Amino acid sequence: MADRIGIAPVADGSQRAAVLALVAHDEKKDELLRLAERHRATLARLHVIATSHTGRLLADKLDLAVEAVRSGPEGGDIQIGARIVQGDVDAVVFLRDPLTAHPHEPDIQALLKVCDVHGVPVATNLAAAEILLRSLTQAIWWGRDAASATGG
């Protein structure tokens, strides 16, 4: 995970933008879009990856740069999980619809398990996502203030 959210260390000693994965079930995409609108400035400073339909929605509606992976039912959740295992994802927002059956439920559970195993913060509902994004925002601004104070 990043030393400071917004800037993450890389194995060669360089730094990269922190990576946030965004996923939402169809019934939660409007909620995610509203959340992303409220935190657009923060999301613009992060490397955002998303499953294909969610990524397309964010890119089209908010003009955000989004790296899209496959849709959840086509293995997108697993692709994000693999990136977590590789240490390439710093946080996940996965707005799930717990009241609808999903044929790829094992993939969803695997993604959440990988987050737990690798200590990656994951928000699965709007309230937790709001807290996670507010923390990311504060960390980014703290990093900017620290850099300004040191002349960096």
Number of C-alpha atoms within 10 A of each C-alpha: 19 19 10 15 23 27 20 19 15 13 6 6 8 9 13 15 18 25 26 24 26 24 27 24 19 13 14 17 19 14 15 24 18 11 15 22 15 13 16 16 12 19 22 15 17 21 19 23 21 29 26 19 19 26 24 18 18 23 15 12 11 14 12 20 18 24 15 19 20 17 18 25 15 14 16 21 28 22 19 25 23 15 16 24 16 10 15 19 25 24 25 26 23 24 23 20 16 11 7 9 8 15 10 13 13 12 20 20 13 14 24 20 14 18 20 12 11 14 13 19 17 22 21 17 18 17 9 14 21 17 12 18 21 14 13 22 19 15 18 20 15 15 16 13 13 12 11 10 9 7 7 8
